[in-house]
């Protein structure tokens, strides 16, 4: 379909709507007067960089001898639904009768007639469409308007010479800004212009609210001196502060200027390159630049950029129209310039899409070979942004450290003042807890253990305080991790060490015991994560030997109990619990209990254990602390290292799942694995233990910890500590893309065979102890029964035996007693066992055998 001069263009949700009036083909052949209104939806194709037709629609005007014209089109709000829809004002003229009607265009390309009205004159001046849909115009220096709600033409009680803007203003509804001849009201308002000013300038600027029929003074928009030269206005922002209306707007004048007004005061001016500006439209681009598109009566256009000042950024000539919308789908606005081209009558054949920045597309240009350059430019921009973000993060860290230092100085000064006041008033000064104040004490603090909060707390064994050195807590995601650092002299079996969290007695209405989960992991100086089976029981000499042997071993994480050994040799026991239920109390206090099994050695070298409970201290948790990230894990980059503390590392490992993979390459070395970790995965080693590295890559894999140990250039073991299996699969998917094709990756069920063999020996030893104890218990009960039978058989002694055998009746009695002794002997050899006791013994034997079977399965 060919374009004509009467065609209208409108932008709507990134699409270009082209409205055309023409006759159908059958009407042209039959000389029919039927006219149809066609609409074509055009969208920008990012591959071909051209506008293509998405869909089309048609509206029939019927068979009429009237002359049909399109007056204007705009996007307005439908008051029935609140949806913004394209609206077209049509005119039918037959002799002296003029009929106008409005059409709404829906997403299905169906036209809906909104309302119509008749006039005895034609609309020619200041025609504006606004919400409703509604229409206003100026005729004979009077303002008229009609809406879809009333369908009746109404007249506003104002006289005006021009309308420069129509739109919504906060608290006033639809407002018309216009210029009228200066007139003196009966009562002078202090906010109005002075009489002398009106006499000099002869005109004034004003606003009229259509819904409230209220007059607005022009002083909040611009000084009245500009009313004689302003040709068009666009209100960018309106708000009310302390009942005062504050307006920011831009205006173009007959003096070829663009002026920025803020609260009625001019803030900037720019000389325009052409004469007779007629309209101004704003646009916000991807670089957050505010642009003003100015159209001129000569068919030219220019763009003014507002940064520190107003400057003309670009200009064009022979422009048919300028539309503003997000045409390429980038999330920001661009300009679409449609140029006049007599040689080509196709729809949108000559155009330019630009935001005066990275986006710049024009018709007639082949972009096939420009794509790599554009992608390279985008990549360079991304790298620049990342570098700036890194510098910004480093600066923020410096500011935060300075704030912490100043806060520390403030607390020291405040505590010194309190001590001085107490000294002057002869009062005993109580020093605060150094840990709560974040200070390091210069002498040993003597602290009293916390009061018991429950019956379970009262069962805590009295263990010297130096056995527990530190209690800490961290928040990792939706988990709370609590750790207790134990002294080196705390020689307890690691297999039975666990933590319990008991809520404060203030929450006595609910169950005070908090469900938590502990794990066992050893961290030696090489930071290998070594897990110890929950069923392991070993004497101290074997444990020391295991520690020396396991510096390079990797073991599996178990889901029940966990003890962690820091590089200095101190043990740290950790417990993990869900954070969300605790936050429901806003502020909660918990007592931390350490459970262990103390080993005692008997003469036969069999171990007898005794359960003990140690009171470690209290932890406090509140929503405010969580919001302030007080206990959050801080894994930041510092040069080429990760600055996470040992507590942060232990907390991340506590909530992670551990997997080990053996990677073997026959033809190539495994150098790409290290490059992949340090490059694509953006990993940095920990300062505390450099054999392990932390992943800083954005996305799900962030926070994953890797350990890469090469046995030789062609074989190595990769250990992954991740949150879940999804993260693991993502890491393996990325890894397989960089490995040589001949590589084999095998999941290791556990650690080295040497350590597992020692574990198996310990498990079998425990199984033997359990079986022996069960047999001893059964034999003891059988001996007791047999003893009872022997005591009853003592009635037949040697003295009475001769007398019994002298007579026949005596022999029969002797036979009867002998038969009873035989029956009792048989019963003593077939002792039954109590059901509860048998169940207890069977459970202990099954647990011991299950532990041994699991280790054998791992060795298989």
SULCOR-V351405 format. One record per residue. RES is the residue in one small letter. OMEGA is omega in whole degrees, -180 to 180 (NA if undefined). Layout:
RES | OMEGA
RES | OMEGA
This chain:
x | -177
x | 179
x | 175
x | -177
x | -177
x | -179
x | -180
x | 179
x | -178
x | 176
x | -177
x | 178
x | 178
x | 178
x | 174
x | 179
x | 179
x | 180
x | -177
x | 175
x | 178
x | 178
x | 174
x | -176
x | -179
x | 179
x | 178
x | -180
x | -176
x | -178
x | -179
x | 179
x | -177
x | 177
x | 178
x | 174
x | -179
x | 174
x | 179
x | 178
x | -179
x | 179
x | -178
x | 177
x | -175
x | 177
x | -179
x | -179
x | 178
x | 175
x | 180
x | -179
x | 178
x | 180
x | -179
x | 178
x | -177
x | 177
x | -177
x | 178
x | 179
x | 180
x | -177
x | 177
x | 180
x | 176
x | -176
x | 179
x | 169
x | -178
x | -179
x | 176
x | -179
x | 176
x | -178
x | -179
x | 175
x | -176
x | -180
x | -175
x | -175
x | -179
x | 177
x | -177
x | 172
x | -178
x | -178
x | 176
x | -178
x | 178
x | 172
x | -178
x | 177
x | -176
x | -178
x | 180
x | -179
x | 180
x | 178
x | 176
x | -178
x | 178
x | 174
x | 180
x | 180
x | -177
x | 178
x | -179
x | 175
x | 177
x | 179
x | 175
x | -178
x | 176
x | 177
x | 178
x | -178
x | 178
x | 176
x | 176
x | -178
x | 177
x | -178
x | -170
x | 171
x | 178
x | -178
x | 172
x | 177
x | -170
x | 178
x | -3
x | 180
x | -177
x | 172
x | 179
x | 179
x | 178
x | 180
x | 179
x | 175
x | -178
x | 179
x | 178
x | 179
x | -180
x | 179
x | 180
x | -177
x | -177
x | -180
x | 179
x | 180
x | -178
x | 177
x | -177
x | -180
x | 171
x | -178
x | -179
x | 178
x | 174
x | -176
x | 179
x | 174
x | 180
x | -177
x | 175
x | -176
x | 177
x | -177
x | -177
x | 179
x | -177
x | 176
x | 174
x | -177
x | 180
x | -180
x | 177
x | -178
x | 179
x | -179
x | 177
x | -179
x | 178
x | -177
x | 177
x | 180
x | -179
x | -179
x | -179
x | 179
x | -178
x | -178
x | 178
x | 180
x | -180
x | -178
x | -173
x | 175
x | 179
x | -179
x | 180
x | -177
x | 175
x | -180
x | 177
x | -173
x | -176
x | -176
x | -177
x | -177
x | 177
x | 178
x | -180
x | -178
x | -177
x | 179
x | 178
x | 180
x | 175
x | -174
x | -180
x | -180
x | -174
x | -178
x | -174
x | -177
x | 178
x | 180
x | -176
x | 169
x | 179
x | -178
x | -175
x | 176
x | 179
x | 178
x | 177
x | -179
x | 177
x | 177
x | 180
x | -180
x | -173
x | 170
x | -177
x | 176
x | -176
x | 172
x | -173
x | 175
x | 178
x | 179
x | 178
x | 170
x | -173
x | 177
x | 180
x | 176
x | -178
x | 176
x | -177
x | 178
x | -178
x | 180
x | -179
x | -180
x | 177
x | -179
x | -174
x | -178
x | -179
x | 176
x | 173
x | -175
x | -180
x | 178
x | -178
x | 179
x | 176
x | 179
x | -173
x | -178
x | 179
x | -180
x | 175
x | 175
x | -179
x | 175
x | -180
x | -178
x | 177
x | -177
x | -178
x | -178
x | -177
x | 177
x | 178
x | 176
x | 179
x | 178
x | 179
x | 179
x | 172
x | 174
x | 178
x | 179
x | -179
x | 176
x | -177
x | -179
x | 179
x | -179
x | 177
x | -179
x | -180
x | 179
x | 176
x | 179
x | 178
x | -179
x | 179
x | 175
x | -174
x | -176
x | 177
x | -179
x | -178
x | 177
x | -174
x | 172
x | 177
x | 173
x | 179
x | 176
x | -174
x | 176
x | -178
x | -179
x | -176
x | -177
x | -176
x | 178
x | -179
x | 177
x | -179
x | -179
x | -175
x | 175
x | 176
x | -176
x | 169
x | -178
x | 179
x | -178
x | -177
x | 180
x | 180
x | 179
x | 179
x | 178
x | -180
x | 177
x | -176
x | -175
x | -176
x | 180
x | -176
x | -180
x | 179
x | 179
x | 178
x | 177
x | 177
x | 179
x | 179
x | 178
x | 177
x | 179
x | 178
x | 178
x | 179
x | 180
x | 179
x | 178
x | 177
x | 178
x | 178
x | 179
x | 179
x | 178
x | 177
x | 179
x | 178
x | 178
x | 179
x | -180
x | 177
x | 178
x | 178
x | 178
x | 179
x | 178
x | 177
x | 177
x | 177
x | -180
x | 180
x | 179
x | 179
x | -179
x | 179
x | 176
x | 178
x | 178
x | 178
x | 179
x | 178
x | 178
x | 179
x | 180
x | -178
x | 177
x | 175
x | 178
x | -178
x | 180
x | -180
x | 178
x | 176
x | -176
x | -179
x | 179
x | 180
x | -178
x | -178
x | 175
x | -177
x | 177
x | 175
x | -177
x | 176
x | 176
x | -175
x | 175
x | 178
x | 180
x | 177
x | 179
x | -175
x | -179
x | 178
x | 180
x | 179
x | -178
x | 179
x | -178
x | -179
x | 178
x | -179
x | 179
x | -173
x | -176
x | 177
x | 177
x | -175
x | -173
x | 175
x | -178
x | -180
x | 178
x | 176
x | 179
x | -178
x | 179
x | -178
x | 173
x | -180
x | 178
x | -180
x | 177
x | 178
x | -178
x | 178
x | -180
x | -178
x | -177
x | -175
x | 176
x | 178
x | -177
x | -175
x | -176
x | 179
x | 178
x | -180
x | 173
x | 176
x | -179
x | -178
x | -179
x | -178
x | 176
x | 180
x | -177
x | -179
x | 179
x | 180
x | -174
x | -177
x | -180
x | 179
x | -180
x | -176
x | 179
x | 179
x | 178
x | 175
x | 174
x | 174
x | 177
x | -175
x | 176
x | 178
x | 171
x | -178
x | -175
x | 180
x | 178
x | -176
x | -180
x | -180
x | -176
x | 172
x | -177
x | 176
x | -179
x | 178
x | 179
x | -180
x | 179
x | 178
x | 179
x | -180
x | -179
x | -175
x | -167
x | -177
x | -178
x | -178
x | 178
x | -179
x | -174
x | 179
x | -179
x | -172
x | -174
x | -171
x | -177
x | 172
x | -175
x | -177
x | -179
x | -177
x | -180
x | 177
x | -180
x | -179
x | 176
x | 178
x | -177
x | 175
x | -178
x | 177
x | -180
x | -176
x | -173
x | 180
x | -179
x | -178
x | 178
x | -180
x | 179
x | 178
x | -174
x | 177
x | -177
x | 173
x | -179
x | 179
x | 177
x | 179
x | 180
x | 177
x | -178
x | -175
x | 174
x | -178
x | 177
x | -176
x | -179
x | 177
x | 175
x | -175
x | 171
x | -175
x | 179
x | 180
x | 176
x | 178
x | -177
x | 177
x | -174
x | -179
x | -179
x | 169
x | 178
x | -178
x | 180
x | 177
x | 180
x | 179
x | 179
x | -180
x | -180
x | 179
x | -177
x | -177
x | -179
x | 177
x | -176
x | 177
x | -176
x | 177
x | 175
x | -172
x | -178
x | -178
x | 174
x | -171
x | -179
x | 177
x | 180
x | 177
x | 178
x | 180
x | 180
x | 180
x | 179
x | 179
x | -178
x | -178
x | -176
x | 175
x | -172
x | 176
x | 178
x | -178
x | 174
x | -178
x | -178
x | 177
x | -176
x | -172
x | -175
x | 175
x | -176
x | 177
x | -179
x | -179
x | 178
x | 178
x | 179
x | -180
x | -176
x | -177
x | -174
x | -178
x | 175
x | -178
x | 174
x | -179
x | 176
x | 175
x | -177
x | -178
x | -167
x | 178
x | 179
x | -174
x | -175
x | -178
x | 179
x | -177
x | -179
x | 179
x | -177
x | -176
x | -180
x | -180
x | 178
x | -180
x | -179
x | 172
x | -177
x | -178
x | 179
x | 171
x | 174
x | -176
x | -177
x | -178
x | 179
x | 179
x | 178
x | 178
x | -176
x | 172
x | -174
x | -176
x | -176
x | -178
x | 179
x | 178
x | 179
x | -179
x | 177
x | 179
x | 180
x | 178
x | 178
x | -178
x | -177
x | 179
x | -178
x | 180
x | 175
x | -177
x | -176
x | -178
x | 173
x | -180
x | -176
x | 177
x | 177
x | -178
x | -179
x | -177
x | -176
x | -178
x | -179
x | -179
x | 179
x | 178
x | 177
x | 177
x | 179
x | 178
x | 179
x | 180
x | 178
x | 177
x | 178
x | 179
x | 178
x | 179
x | -180
x | 179
x | -179
x | 179
x | 179
x | 179
x | 179
x | 179
x | -180
x | 180
x | 179
x | 179
x | 179
x | 179
x | 178
x | 179
x | 180
x | 177
x | 178
x | 179
x | 179
x | 179
x | 178
x | 179
x | 179
x | 179
x | 178
x | 180
x | -177
x | -177
x | -177
x | -177
x | -179
x | 180
x | -179
x | -177
x | -179
x | -176
x | 179
x | 179
x | 179
x | 178
x | 179
x | 178
x | 179
x | 178
x | -179
x | 180
x | 178
x | 178
x | 177
x | 179
x | 178
x | 180
x | 178
x | 178
x | 178
x | 179
x | -180
x | 178
x | 178
x | -178
x | 172
x | -177
x | 177
x | -177
x | -180
x | 179
x | 178
x | 179
x | 180
x | 179
x | -180
x | 180
x | 179
x | 180
x | -180
x | 178
x | 180
x | 179
x | 178
x | 178
x | 179
x | -179
x | 180
x | 180
x | 176
x | 178
x | 179
x | 178
x | -176
x | NA
